[in-house]
Amino acid sequence: QVQLVESGGGLVQPGGSLRLSCAASGILFSSYAMSWYRQAPGNERELVTTITSAGGKTNYVDSVKGRFTISRDNAKRTVYLQMNSLKPEDTAVYYCHARRYNAPAYWGQGTQVTVSS
């Protein structure tokens, strides 16, 4: 059974930081590209960042460049999202996503991030 379990969300003040984690089981983690998506109320789900299977390449949506960093530890089967200088517009449910060529993609259940004073 495949599971992607996110953790680390919460309430933080503007300018603060959070680190999200996504622990994977049931897949060959090191063969999957991993992404973080987010969805704010009333909005479509948005791709925030992706890291390749070996971790050599990353990309980010413009709105988080320079503030967010994705990383992965294939030995721990975990992907991380370090979020700094958080803004109220970063408030959303953050989802972990796993994909690879010619195989099903998987989603986590999501973790709420709220940026508010």
N, C-alpha and C positions, 0 to 999 in steps of 0.2 A: 504494500500500500504506500502510495506516494504522499508525503507530507512536506509542506513548507510552512514553518511556524515562525511568524514574526514576533519580535518583542522590542521593547525600548521606547515605545511611544509614550506620550504624556502631555502635560501642560507645561509650557515654558514661556517666559517673558520675551518680548521682542529683543533681539540681539543675543539671545541665549543659544545654547547648543543642545543637541540630542544625538545619540548614536543608536540607530536601528540595527537589529540583527535579524537574520533569516536563516534558520537551521533546516537543512534538507535531509530527508530520509527516503529510502525506496527508489532512488535514482542514482545513476553513476554521475555524481555531482560534477566531477572534473571534466565531463564531456559537454556540459551545458553552459551556454551563455546565460548570465543572470541579469535581471533588470529590476529596477524599482519603478513602479507607477504610483500615481496618486490621483485621488478623486475628491474634489470639494463638493459640497452640497450644490445641486443644480448644474454641475459641470460634468463634462465627459471625462472619462479616465484618461490621464495624460502620462506619457512616457517621460520619466525624469532622467534616468541614467541607465546605461548598460555597460557590463564588463564582459569581455570574451572569456572563453572557457579556461584558458591558461592565465588570464589576468593581464595580458600584455596590452590590451587596448581598452579604452573607455571612451564614452561620449556622454554629453550632458545637454539637457535643454538649456537654452540661453539664460533663462530666468534664475538658474541655480549655479551657473558657472562661477568658479571662484569661491563659492560658499559650501558646496556639497562635495563629498568625496566618496566614491564607491570603491570597495576593496573586497577581496575574498581570501579565504583560507581553505584550500581544497582538502587539506588534512582534517580539518574540523567540519568540512561540509557546510560551511557557513559563509554568507555574504553579508557585508556591512554597508551602512550608509551613515557617514559622519556628516551631520548638518550643523553648520555654524552660521552665525549672524542671521538667525531666523527672523522672518518677517511674518506679520499677520496673514499675508497672502499665501504663505506656505501651509496654512491650516488645511488639513485634508486627512483622509484615510490613505495610508501608504501600504501598497501591496508589493509583495515579492513575486517574481515571475521567472520561470525556468523554461528555456527552449533550446532545441537543437535540431539539426537538419533531419528530416524524415522521421520525426517522432512527435508524440503529443506534447503540448505545452502544459505547464502547470501553474496554478496560482496559490498563493497563501490566502489566509482568511482576512488579513489586513490588520493594521494597528493605527489607532487614532493619534494624530499629532495636532495639538492646538497651541497656537502662538497668540498670546493675549496678555495684556497687563491687568 
